[in-house]
């Protein structure tokens, strides 16, 4: 199984999924988030942050204007938002791909703008709005390392 689909029907289910991702995250991991505005990319990142033990005093917001926010936790969380970037040349020019290989978890909103700079070891999540509270998440496991870690917990 290289891809699968799950449905998050409540904020509690989103919290559980974010916690699961954080539990299995290792230094150097990348989670790519795509989806329409308002689909829940930042909400999921907030739940991942909680699962990593990011202190409540570090409020996780979308770094749309700053592009990158770093938060302390079990492993550092590098939260990026490439919405304002046009393509991978801008990502590369700003040096953000260096974070993909550091000792933390990199979560990227609008990750498709980084193109081929994203390694295939990433976990890619495409979030779409299915209803007022329901989100459909298409999961692409890339090289399969995330699939092995998440196993039957999905």
N, C-alpha and C positions, 0 to 999 in steps of 0.2 A: 504494500500500500504506500504509494508515494504521495497521495493526496487523500483528504477526507473532508467531510463537511459536518459541522456541529451547529446547533442552534442554542443561543443564549437568550432565554425568555424573560429573565429578570436581572436586576442589578446584582442580586445575590449569586446567580449563576456566573455572571461576569467576574465577580470577586473570587469565586472558587476557581475559575479558569485562570485568572491572573495569578493567584496563589500557586496553582499547579505549575505554571510556567516558571515562576520564581524559584520554586522548590528544585526544579531540574536544571536551572541555569548554571552555567559554569563560566569561569573567566574566559573572555574571548568570544563568547556567543553573540549572535546578532539575531534580533527579531525584527522583521520587516512588516510594517503595517500599511495597508492601503485601504481605500474606501472613500466614499463621498464625505463631504463636510457633515459633521453631526452623526457619523456612523458609530462613534464610540472609541476611536483610536486613543485619545487622551485618557478616557475613562479606564480603558484596559491597562494603559501604562501606569495609571495611578494605583491600580490593584497589584500590578507586578511590583511596583515600588514598595507597597505595604508588605508583600510577601518576601521581599529582600531585606526587610527591616529598616527601610529608610525612615528616619525619625519623623513624627507627625509635624514637627516644627518646620520641616522642609516640604512646603506645599508644592506638589508636582503640577505644573501647568504646561500647556503646549508652548514650546519655545519657537513659535512662528516667527517672531521678530529677532530673537537672539540666535536662532538656529540650533544652539546646543546648550543644554543644562546638565550639570553633573551633580549627582546626589550620593551621599555615603550610605552604605548598607553592608550586608554580609559580603557582597562584592559591590564595587562601585556601579552605579547606573548612569550610563551616558544616554540621555534622551535627546534625540535630534528630530528636527522637523524641516524637511526639505521643500515645503510648499512654495517658498519664495525663490527657490532655485529653479533654473530652467532645464538643466541636464547634467550629466556626469562630469563634464569639463569644469563646471562651476564647483561641484563637490570636490573634485580633485584639486582645483586651483586654491580652494580654501583649506585643503589639507585634512578634511574630515575623515577620509578613509583610513588615516593612521589610527583612529580610535577603534576601528574594527579589529585591531590586533592587540589591544591593551588588556589589562587584567580585570576588566569589568564586563557587564552586560550592556550591549548597545541596542537600544530600541529606537527604530527610525520610522517616523510618520512620513508618508509620501515617499517611501523608499524607492519607488520606481524611477525617480529622478536621478538616482545614483547609477542606474544601468549596470554595466558589466563590472563596476568596482565592488559590488557586493559578492562575497565568496559564496559558493554553493553549499557551504556548511550552515547557512542561515535557515531560520524558520520563517516562512512567509505566510502572513495571515491577511486575507482579503475580507473585509467586514462590510456587509451590506445591510441596509435597513429593510426588515421584513414586516414590521408592524410598529405600533407605538412604542413597545418595549422590547420587541424581539429583534435579535441580530443574527444573521447567518454568517458563519465564519468558514471560509474555504481555506483549509490548511494544506500548504505545500511544504513537505518535509525536506526538500532539497536533496542532499546526499544521503539522507536517512538517519543521521545521528540523533536528531530530535525524536524521530519515530521510535527508535530503540529506547530512549530515555523515558518518553511519555508512555510507551507501551499500551497496556490495557486501561490506563487511567482516563482515557478520553471517553 
